Amino acid sequence: MAKGMAKKRMTKSEAMRKGGPLGEEGEKISANVWGQLAPLDRVAREKMARWGDTLPSLVPPDLAGRFEAAYDALRVFVEANDAPKVHEIAGQLMRAWDVLEKAALDAGHKPLPPHAYCVDTGDGIVCFALTGAVDIRQAHPEWAVYSFEDAACVLKRDFSENFLKEAFAAFPSAKVTKVIGGEDYVNLDLGGDDIPF
């Protein structure tokens, strides 16, 4: 797949971030179907952390095509609430991630260095690198790449540092799922709400 043309894949975590187990038409998707996606999500996150979004572009076109077609089929069966088919295709995709990784390695491609970690935020790849951020930025200009120092400075400078410290102290298992900025930004110094709901 050409750079910048990565296809969006349906994942359990993405759907849950968007408001819960609802299909595009608003029909409730069964817990059994969502349960089938949890192991696939784990495997996909592990591969994305090591490779970013590059794996399908590093393998032969027929393999990449079958992989993408399996994700298309998964979407259809998730929306149809067909737990047995979701189970079958999720299992195939779990194995397919390993096949893609092996094919990429066999072709001489290398994953990110062990000190770099990628996250698919739903609207692109964000990569954090202990060292070598410049090299990763040059290799993957479509990613947002931060050195650990960059990320620490951004968090420190932004109002969120103190807010997050307090939130995590009160709710240790909480996690950041959305950051509001730009026009949606609430300026707490001007009397905005502490909690945006």
C-alpha positions in Angstrom: 0.0 0.0 0.0 1.4 3.4 -0.9 2.6 5.7 1.9 -0.2 8.0 3.1 -2.9 5.6 1.8 -3.2 3.3 4.7 -6.6 1.9 5.1 -8.5 2.4 8.4 -9.0 -0.9 10.3 -11.8 -1.5 12.7 -10.6 -2.3 16.1 -12.4 -2.9 19.4 -10.5 -0.1 21.1 -11.3 2.4 18.4 -15.0 1.5 18.4 -15.1 1.8 22.2 -13.4 5.2 22.1 -16.1 6.3 19.7 -18.8 5.7 22.2 -19.2 2.0 22.7 -20.2 -1.2 20.9 -22.4 0.4 18.2 -22.5 -0.3 14.6 -22.5 2.5 12.0 -26.3 2.4 11.9 -26.5 2.5 15.7 -27.4 -1.2 16.2 -26.0 -2.7 19.3 -23.1 -5.1 18.8 -23.1 -8.1 21.1 -20.5 -8.5 23.9 -19.7 -11.9 22.3 -18.6 -10.2 19.1 -16.5 -7.6 21.0 -15.0 -10.4 23.0 -13.7 -12.0 19.8 -11.8 -8.8 18.9 -9.9 -8.4 22.2 -7.1 -10.9 21.3 -6.8 -9.5 17.8 -6.5 -6.0 19.2 -3.6 -7.1 21.4 -1.7 -8.7 18.5 -2.4 -5.7 16.3 -1.2 -3.2 19.0 2.0 -5.3 19.5 2.8 -5.2 15.7 1.9 -1.5 15.4 4.2 -0.7 18.3 7.1 -2.5 16.5 6.4 -1.5 12.9 4.0 1.5 13.0 1.7 1.2 10.0 4.4 -0.1 7.6 3.9 -3.9 7.6 1.3 -4.1 4.8 3.5 -1.9 2.6 6.6 -4.2 3.1 5.1 -7.4 1.9 4.2 -8.7 -1.6 1.0 -7.1 -3.0 -1.0 -10.4 -3.0 -0.3 -10.9 0.7 -1.1 -7.3 1.6 -4.3 -7.5 -0.4 -5.5 -10.7 1.4 -4.7 -9.0 4.7 -6.7 -5.9 3.9 -9.6 -8.1 2.5 -9.7 -10.0 5.8 -10.1 -6.7 7.7 -12.9 -5.7 5.3 -14.6 -9.1 5.9 -14.2 -8.6 9.7 -16.0 -5.3 9.5 -18.9 -6.8 7.7 -19.3 -9.7 10.2 -18.9 -7.4 13.2 -21.6 -5.1 11.9 -23.8 -8.2 11.3 -23.2 -9.4 14.9 -22.0 -12.8 13.5 -19.8 -14.0 16.4 -18.8 -17.3 14.9 -17.5 -15.6 11.7 -15.9 -12.8 13.7 -14.1 -15.5 15.7 -12.9 -17.3 12.6 -11.6 -14.1 10.9 -10.1 -12.6 14.0 -8.1 -15.9 14.4 -7.0 -15.7 10.8 -5.9 -12.1 11.2 -4.0 -12.9 14.4 -2.0 -15.4 12.4 -1.8 -13.0 9.4 0.0 -10.3 11.5 2.7 -12.9 12.2 2.9 -13.9 8.5 3.3 -10.2 7.4 6.0 -9.7 10.0 7.9 -12.8 8.9 7.6 -11.8 5.2 8.9 -8.3 6.0 11.8 -9.7 7.9 12.6 -12.3 5.2 12.7 -9.4 2.7 15.3 -7.6 4.8 13.1 -5.0 6.4 13.6 -4.2 10.0 11.2 -3.0 12.7 11.7 0.2 14.6 14.6 0.2 17.0 13.8 -1.3 20.4 13.9 2.1 22.0 11.0 3.4 19.8 7.3 2.8 20.3 4.4 3.6 17.9 0.8 4.1 18.8 -2.1 4.3 16.3 -4.3 7.2 17.6 -7.1 6.6 15.1 -6.0 9.5 13.0 -2.4 8.6 12.4 0.8 7.1 13.9 2.5 8.8 16.9 6.0 7.5 17.6 8.1 8.0 20.7 11.8 7.4 20.5 14.4 7.4 23.3 17.1 8.2 20.7 17.1 8.6 16.9 13.9 10.6 16.6 15.4 12.5 13.6 16.1 9.4 11.7 12.6 8.0 12.3 11.1 11.3 11.2 13.0 11.3 8.0 12.1 7.6 7.3 8.4 8.2 8.1 7.5 11.9 7.4 3.7 11.1 7.8 4.1 10.1 11.4 4.3 12.4 14.4 7.6 11.5 16.0 8.7 12.7 19.4 11.8 12.2 21.3 11.1 11.4 25.0 12.4 14.9 25.8 10.0 16.5 23.2 7.1 14.7 24.7 8.1 15.6 28.3 8.4 19.3 27.4 5.0 19.3 25.6 3.3 17.8 28.6 5.2 20.0 31.1 4.3 23.2 29.2 0.7 22.3 28.6 -1.9 22.8 31.3 -2.5 19.1 31.3 0.5 18.1 33.5 -1.1 19.1 36.8 -4.6 18.1 35.7 -3.3 14.6 34.7 -1.3 14.2 37.9 -4.5 14.9 39.9 -6.7 12.7 37.7 -4.3 9.8 37.9 -3.9 10.2 41.6 -7.7 10.0 42.0 -8.2 7.4 39.3 -5.0 5.3 38.9 -6.3 3.2 36.0 -7.6 6.1 34.0 -6.1 6.8 30.6 -6.1 9.7 28.1 -8.4 9.0 25.3 -9.0 12.4 23.7 -7.2 15.7 23.8 -9.1 18.9 23.0 -7.2 21.7 21.4 -7.6 24.6 19.0 -11.2 26.0 18.9 -12.4 23.3 21.3 -9.8 24.2 23.9 -11.2 25.3 27.3 -9.0 28.0 29.0 -9.3 27.2 32.7 -7.6 30.5 33.5 -10.6 32.3 32.1 -13.1 30.3 34.1 -13.7 27.3 31.8 -15.0 24.1 33.1 -12.6 21.7 34.9 -14.2 18.6 33.3 -15.4 18.9 29.7 -18.8 17.3 30.0 
